[in-house]
Amino acid sequence: MQTIEKKSSKKTWAKAISQPAKEFPPTQLPIIAGKIPEGLRGTLYRNGAARLQRGGVSVGHWFDGDGAILAVHFTDAGATGIYRYVQTAGYQEETTAGKYLYGNYGMTAPGQIWNQWQKPVKNAANTSVLALPEQLLALWEGDNPYALDLETLETKGLNNLGGLTKGQPYSAHPKVDYQTGEIFNFGMTPGLNAILHIYKSDFTGRIIQQAKFTLAGFPIIHDFVLAGQYLIFFAPAVRLNIWPVLFGVSSYSDSLTWQPEKGNQIIVIDRENLSLVSRGETEPWFQWHFSNGYVDDSGTVIVDFAKYDDFQTNEYLREVATGETHTFAKTSLTRVKLNPQTGKVQEIATLLNRTCEFPNVPVKNVGNFSRYSYMSIFREGTDTEGEILNSIARFDHENGNLTEANLGENFYPSEPLYIEDTQNSQQSWVLTVVYDGNSDSSEVWIFDGDRLNEEPVCQLGLPSVIPHSFHGTWKPGDW
């Protein structure tokens, strides 16, 4: 009997996560094309899920993968790269055992039911990074951050930032006000009614003020906005059924349900004293990430974000870990106008009806008006079935123009980061780590910030494949 081989529908992006990533020591990066700008001095850091299998077992969700940090140091001598796993306690235990021992966002702990009570969730330290003057923080949703050495990426251990209790969450999306040196962040403690913790830190990361608020149920809040004198939280219409998670019979991901009747809850906080200004409610949607927020001349809060109509995105992201996606989760770059004193939404408008994610603005504009937002996007003409985002773009809020990069077929860039030139404040660069599915390799690409649609000014080779990462940051060389 003739066997008919089933053709795989996997795209080339899947090769980047098909094997655990390989670390590499400090390595001078070869220039493949162009040259490194003289005014680009500092360090690019990126964090992402780098190991999605262990002992023949795969994780349950992309968010479960062990975190690894890429650092690229730009100096007068060139660019040096280093890539290391965050040596969390759970990672070290599982490396020694050669198998998974812990549960996570999308998986329960393997083995007998009591394992799921004893080892319910591992801090994967895989979501983002915060570069402080003396240390790098590897951030994750549900625990204290891990501290690393800024140069060598050596893991120093958990850091309570002078104010967190053991296990108290410090989220992956802090907002830094580089004018005042203040850092704002939050964390969510699970429960029948979740607790929203809000933190204010000084520029070293040390927490100097805290507040907490009780929410209705347990919504998923992944990100928030600094907008002038306010901190804005949108709690989407997703709720966690905590009981299956506590009993160890279901993962967090599988216990989340889309409940549009709940609407989207709005919480406005005063940044000075972390007190509640207002609460509001609006129509249901879901968002992972915000681009930015600010207060306009009329006192209205403007919030821009990547808006989903529902929670299909969670299934899509679960599928990414398998290397094959079937669910499509469309977004649009959306603007909300909000009265901060009442929490009432005045207007919801679509700025860009294109699927995009990881929107961000230049760091000096966080909390203030920014002419440009940068984002990951699908390349024009892409057949999106089974694909992941494969280009980057800049949106101009003054005229609505979108400037898109054209990386070519089977190239997959990370979230684009805007970097100001150290020698000329009118010059900027956009950095992204690109996976080349044609050659199964990774590179660092540097674009002229005003010429994103032209060839990169420099391409640097990396010693091994860097799996698709979540978030990164830039630390200028002068601080």
Disulfide bonds with the S-S distance in Angstrom:
none
